[in-house]
Structure formats: C-alpha cells, structure tokens
Amino acid sequence: MKGMVIGIHIASARAAPMQLVEEAHAVPGRGLEGDRYFDGGGTFSVPFPNPDSEVTLIEEESLTVFNHECRSSMLPANTRRNIVTRGVELNNLVGREFRIGVVRFLGHGLCEPCDHLQKLTSEPVLTGLVGKGGLRAQVLTEGIFRLGDSIDTT
C-alpha cells in the first residue's frame, strides 16, 4: 500500500495555529523540528512527547467523510495533526513500520479526538472523528521528508 503526503503542519506553541510547511525535519525522541512537541511545549508533552505520539497523521479521505457527514468545512490544519495523507489507510499501520521519503516511523495507535481538539475547533470531532482521527507515530530515523513524498508501508 502506497500513499503520499499532501500536508505537513507544525505549531510553534500550545494552541497556536498550525502552519503548513514544505518539509519537516524528523528527529527520534523529539518529533518534528519547529513543532510544539519538539521542545516539550505541546498540550500533551510530559515534558517531551511520548514515543507513541511524536508525530500524528490523518487521512485526507477521513476528513472529507467527516466534513460530509457533519456538514462541516474543517480544514486539515484544524485537525492539529502533523501529516495529512492521501491513499493510505492509517488504521492499518498500528504496530507497523512505514517510511515517508527517507524517514522511518512506527505506528503506535489511533489518534482519537480529544476534548482539547473539541475546544479549539468547535466541531463535533468527539463523535465525528472516532476511529478516523488519525495515527500516533514514533520517529525511528532522523531525516527530512517533504510534501509529495510517498508513504511506503511494505
């Protein structure tokens, strides 16, 4: 199964707007350079991200379904996920290694919606994104990945 990266988002501080970037530097044990979790400033940092949530991903397809079912127009950046994908079923990557460009990741678990996301978006995410809120992942190798890079799950 191959997909591709269609969005990379980082936020410099807790609750700050997510910014679309062309590329990201992934670092094991830290996440994405420039993101709030990289330096321990994210809402769920303790003080740095747990290995199971250094990076978060969401499928463009799931967001499209959410917007249709909930009569919403939520943008990918508003999901607060770092990587927006197309053409890959993220739920199938729980417990599996995958590669984005040259960077290897390990899918740890579903990234279910939370009260914090609900407050920030005012969208019905707690019910509308259950089971399709994305994937929490650990960075296994350091490197840079870019918009348009393929996601290799083999």
N, C-alpha and C positions, 0 to 999 in steps of 0.2 A: 504494500500500500504506500503510495507516494502522494504527498500533498505539497503545499507551498505556503510560505509566509507572505501574508498580504498586509500585515500591520505590525509595527513594533512600537510599544508605548512605554514611557517611563514617567515617573512623577518625582520631583526633587524632594518633596516633603509630604508628610501625612495629610491626606485630604486635598492636596494640591491637584490642579488639573493635570491629566495625563497628556503628555506631549508625544506626537508622532515623530519618530526618528528614522533615518535611512538605514542605520546599522546599530548594532549593540555589541559591547564587549562583555562576554560572559566569563565569570570567574568562579571556580568551585568554592563552596563555603560562603559565598557572598551574594551571588545573583548577577544582576546587570549593572554595570558601572553607570552611575548617574541616577539610578533609581533609589527611592526612599529606603528600601530594604537593604541596599548595598552597605550603607553605613549604620544600619540599625534604627532608622527613623520611621519605619512603617508602623501602621496600627497594630500589627501582629508580630512585631520584632521582639525578641527576647534575648539579648539586645540585637542579635543578628538573626537572619532568617533561619528557621529550622531547615535541615537539609531537604525535607519533603516539600518545602514551599519557597525555594529560592527564586523560582520563575513560575508564572502562571500563563496558561494558554486558553484560548476559547475559539471555537469553530465559527466562522462567518455564517455557516448554514444554520447553526443553532440560534444565533442572534436573529437571523431572518425569520425563523419559525416563531421565536418569542415575539418579535415585532408584529407579525401577522396575528397570532393568537391573542395577544394582549392589546391589540390596536395601539401600538406604541411606535416610536421612531427613535429608539435608543441607538446611539452611535457606538461603534466598537470601543472607543476610548472611554466611554462612560461605564463599561463593564469592569474597569480597573484591572483588566488582565494585561500582561506584558506583550503577549504574542497572539496575533489573530491569524488563524489558519484557514485554508481552503483545501478541500479534497482529502482530508484525513479524519478518521473517527477517533477523537481523542480518548473517549472512554475505553477503547481497546488498548490504550497504551499504559494503563495502570499495571505496574510491576514489570514494565518492559523498557529496554533501552531504545533510544531513537537518536537520529542525527539531524541537525539543522545546519546546512552548509558543512563546516568543518567541526562544529561543536557537538559533543555527545551529551545527552541528557538521560535521566531515568525518571519515568513517570511514576509518581508515588500514590496519588489518589485523586478523586474527583475534587474539583474546586467549587463546592456548593456555595450558593449565595448566602450572605450573612446580613445581620441587622445593620452593620456599618454601610454596606453597599445599598441597602434599602434606604437608609437615611440620606445618603449622598445623591441618589438618583430620583427618589420619589416615584419609582417604577415598581410594579408588582413582582419584583425579582424573587422574593422568597418562595413564591409558588410557581411563577412562570419559568424560572431557570433551574428548578430542581432536576437533577440528572443530566442537565445540559449546560451547566455553568462553567465547564472547562476542566482543566487538568492542572494539578500542582506537580512541579517537577524539580529535580535536583540537577545542578550543573556538574557534569563529570569531568569535562576537559575545558581548559581555557581556550578562548578564541573569539573571533568576530564573525557574526552572521549578519545577513543583510535582507532587506525587502526583496522578495522574489526568489530567495533561496528555497531549495527543495527540502522536504521533510522525508527522510528515509527511515522507514520502520522495519526494514528487513535485517 
